[in-house]
């Protein structure tokens, strides 16, 4: 007999899942919501951005490859940081439908 407060292993998952999360949802017939069109479009845009970053890195590899190793590392770190900047807006759009955050307090 299983203790009600303990996590149990659910078939198909390599990590413990809480019974309250994984077990009853299947027994009660609860299905997760289907992804919205924005989510699917956002994932497609994200995959496109990843592909563009890979192409950019491949194109720059000859030039950057001649630089000292520490400079190369710094360049690639800065490139990835610059690449991730628009991702916050993309994820916000996927979730809310807006690119900008809503103001916390209305302006007078």
SERO-4910 file (N, C-alpha, C, O; in steps of 0.05 Angstrom, whole numbers):
BEGIN
 pado doro    nc1    nc2    nc3   cac1   cac2   cac3    cc1    cc2    cc3    oc1    oc2    oc3
  Unk    A     17    -24      0      0      0      0     18     25      0     38     27     14
  Unk    A     10     44    -16     26     68    -20     17     89      0     -7     93      5
  Unk    A     36    104     10     30    126     28     19    149     11     31    155     -9
  Unk    A     -3    162     19    -16    182      2      1    207     -2     -3    220    -23
  Unk    A     19    213     15     35    238     12     61    233     -4     75    253     -9
  Unk    A     67    209    -11     92    203    -24     89    204    -55     67    198    -65
  Unk    A    111    210    -68    111    210    -97    114    181   -106    127    165    -92
  Unk    A    103    174   -129    106    148   -140    116    150   -169    113    171   -181
  Unk    A    129    129   -178    139    129   -205    116    123   -224    101    104   -220
  Unk    A    113    139   -245     93    135   -265    106    123   -289    127    132   -297
  Unk    A     93    103   -301    105     89   -324    110    109   -346     92    125   -353
  Unk    A    134    108   -358    141    126   -379    157    150   -370    168    164   -387
  Unk    A    157    155   -344    172    178   -334    195    168   -318    192    151   -300
  Unk    A    220    177   -323    243    168   -308    245    182   -281    263    174   -265
  Unk    A    230    202   -275    231    216   -250    205    213   -235    184    208   -247
  Unk    A    206    217   -208    182    214   -193    162    236   -199    169    259   -201
  Unk    A    137    229   -202    116    249   -206     96    245   -183     91    223   -173
  Unk    A     84    267   -175     64    266   -154     39    252   -164     30    257   -187
  Unk    A     27    236   -148      2    222   -156    -19    243   -162    -35    239   -181
  Unk    A    -20    265   -148    -41    285   -152    -38    298   -179    -57    309   -190
  Unk    A    -14    298   -191    -10    311   -216    -14    291   -239    -28    296   -258
  Unk    A      0    268   -238      0    249   -260    -22    229   -260    -34    223   -281
  Unk    A    -28    218   -237    -47    196   -236    -76    203   -241    -88    193   -260
  Unk    A    -88    220   -224   -117    225   -226   -126    237   -252   -148    234   -261
  Unk    A   -108    253   -265   -117    266   -290   -124    245   -311   -143    250   -326
  Unk    A   -110    223   -312   -118    202   -331   -143    188   -323   -160    182   -339
  Unk    A   -146    183   -297   -169    169   -287   -194    186   -290   -216    176   -295
  Unk    A   -192    213   -287   -215    230   -288   -222    239   -317   -242    252   -322
  Unk    A   -204    231   -336   -209    238   -364   -202    267   -370   -212    278   -390
  Unk    A   -186    280   -354   -178    308   -359   -156    307   -380   -136    293   -377
  Unk    A   -159    323   -401   -139    325   -421   -126    352   -420   -139    372   -415
  Unk    A   -100    354   -426    -87    380   -426    -97    397   -449   -106    386   -470
  Unk    A    -97    424   -446   -107    441   -468    -89    438   -492    -65    434   -490
  Unk    A   -101    441   -516    -85    440   -540    -70    466   -544    -80    487   -535
  Unk    A    -47    465   -557    -32    490   -560    -46    509   -579    -60    501   -598
  Unk    A    -43    535   -573    -56    555   -589    -39    560   -615    -17    550   -617
  Unk    A    -51    573   -633    -37    580   -658    -12    596   -654      8    593   -667
  Unk    A    -14    615   -634      9    631   -627     32    614   -617     55    619   -623
  Unk    A     26    593   -601     47    576   -590     61    561   -613     85    559   -613
  Unk    A     46    551   -632     57    536   -654     74    555   -671     96    548   -680
  Unk    A     63    579   -677     78    598   -693    103    607   -678    125    610   -690
  Unk    A    101    611   -652    125    619   -636    146    597   -636    170    604   -638
  Unk    A    139    572   -635    158    550   -636    171    550   -664    195    546   -666
  Unk    A    156    554   -685    167    555   -712    187    578   -715    208    575   -727
  Unk    A    180    601   -704    198    624   -705    223    619   -689    245    626   -698
  Unk    A    220    606   -666    243    599   -649    262    580   -664    286    584   -664
  Unk    A    251    560   -677    267    541   -693    281    555   -716    304    549   -722
  Unk    A    267    574   -729    279    590   -750    302    607   -739    323    609   -752
  Unk    A    298    619   -716    320    635   -704    344    618   -697    367    627   -701
  Unk    A    339    594   -688    362    576   -681    377    569   -707    401    568   -707
  Unk    A    362    563   -729    375    557   -754    391    581   -765    413    577   -775
  Unk    A    379    605   -762    394    629   -771    419    633   -754    440    641   -765
  Unk    A    418    628   -729    442    631   -712    463    610   -720    487    617   -722
  Unk    A    455    586   -726    474    565   -735    487    573   -762    511    569   -765
  Unk    A    471    584   -780    482    593   -806    502    616   -801    523    617   -814
  Unk    A    494    635   -784    512    658   -778    538    648   -766    560    658   -774
  Unk    A    537    630   -748    562    619   -735    579    605   -756    603    608   -757
  Unk    A    566    590   -774    581    576   -795    594    595   -814    617    591   -823
  Unk    A    580    617   -822    591    637   -840    614    652   -827    634    658   -841
  Unk    A    613    657   -801    634    672   -788    657    655   -778    677    665   -768
  Unk    A    654    629   -780    674    611   -768    702    615   -780    722    612   -765
  Unk    A    704    620   -806    731    624   -817    745    649   -806    768    649   -799
  Unk    A    730    671   -804    741    696   -794    747    693   -764    769    700   -755
  Unk    A    727    684   -749    730    682   -720    750    661   -712    763    663   -692
  Unk    A    753    640   -729    772    619   -723    801    627   -722    818    614   -710
  Unk    A    807    650   -734    835    660   -734    841    677   -709    863    685   -705
  Unk    A    821    683   -694    824    699   -670    835    682   -647    833    658   -648
  Unk    A    847    695   -627    855    680   -603    831    666   -590    808    676   -592
  Unk    A    835    644   -577    814    628   -566    796    643   -546    772    641   -547
  Unk    A    808    659   -528    792    674   -509    775    695   -522    752    700   -514
  Unk    A    785    707   -544    769    727   -558    746    713   -573    724    723   -574
  Unk    A    751    689   -584    730    673   -597    708    667   -576    684    670   -582
  Unk    A    716    658   -553    696    651   -532    680    675   -525    655    673   -522
  Unk    A    692    698   -521    678    722   -514    659    730   -536    636    738   -531
  Unk    A    668    728   -561    651    735   -584    626    718   -585    604    728   -589
  Unk    A    630    692   -582    607    674   -583    588    677   -559    564    675   -563
  Unk    A    599    683   -536    581    689   -513    565    714   -518    541    714   -513
  Unk    A    578    735   -528    563    759   -534    543    755   -557    521    767   -556
  Unk    A    550    739   -577    531    733   -598    506    719   -588    484    725   -596
  Unk    A    510    699   -570    487    685   -560    470    703   -541    446    701   -541
  Unk    A    483    720   -526    468    739   -509    451    757   -526    428    763   -521
  Unk    A    464    768   -548    449    785   -566    426    770   -580    405    782   -585
  Unk    A    430    745   -585    409    729   -598    386    723   -580    363    722   -589
  Unk    A    391    721   -554    370    714   -535    353    739   -527    332    736   -515
  Unk    A    363    763   -533    348    787   -525    319    788   -535    301    793   -520
  Unk    A    314    782   -561    286    783   -570    269    760   -561    244    760   -565
  Unk    A    281    740   -549    265    716   -541    245    722   -519    223    710   -518
  Unk    A    251    741   -501    232    748   -480    206    759   -492    184    752   -484
  Unk    A    209    776   -512    185    787   -526    170    765   -541    146    765   -542
  Unk    A    185    747   -553    172    725   -568    156    707   -549    133    700   -556
  Unk    A    168    700   -527    153    683   -508    129    698   -496    108    686   -492
  Unk    A    132    724   -491    110    740   -481     87    740   -501     64    738   -494
  Unk    A     94    743   -527     74    742   -548     60    715   -549     36    713   -553
  Unk    A     76    694   -546     64    667   -547     44    663   -525     23    650   -529
  Unk    A     49    674   -502     31    670   -479      8    690   -479    -15    682   -474
  Unk    A     14    716   -483     -7    736   -480    -18    748   -505    -40    758   -505
  Unk    A     -3    746   -527    -12    758   -552     -1    786   -556     -7    799   -576
  Unk    A     15    796   -537     27    823   -538     57    820   -536     67    802   -522
  Unk    A     72    838   -550    101    837   -549    112    853   -525    133    846   -515
  Unk    A     97    873   -516    106    889   -494     91    881   -469     68    873   -469
  Unk    A    105    885   -446     92    879   -420     71    901   -414     75    924   -421
  Unk    A     50    892   -401     29    911   -393     40    927   -369     55    917   -352
  Unk    A     33    953   -368     43    970   -346     30    960   -320      7    952   -319
  Unk    A     46    960   -299     37    951   -273     16    971   -261     -4    963   -250
  Unk    A     22    996   -265      4   1017   -254     -5   1035   -277     12   1042   -294
  Unk    A    -30   1042   -278    -39   1060   -300    -27   1087   -297    -22   1097   -275
  Unk    A    -21   1100   -320     -9   1127   -320    -31   1148   -318    -53   1144   -329
  Unk    A    -26   1169   -304    -45   1191   -301    -39   1214   -319    -53   1234   -319
***
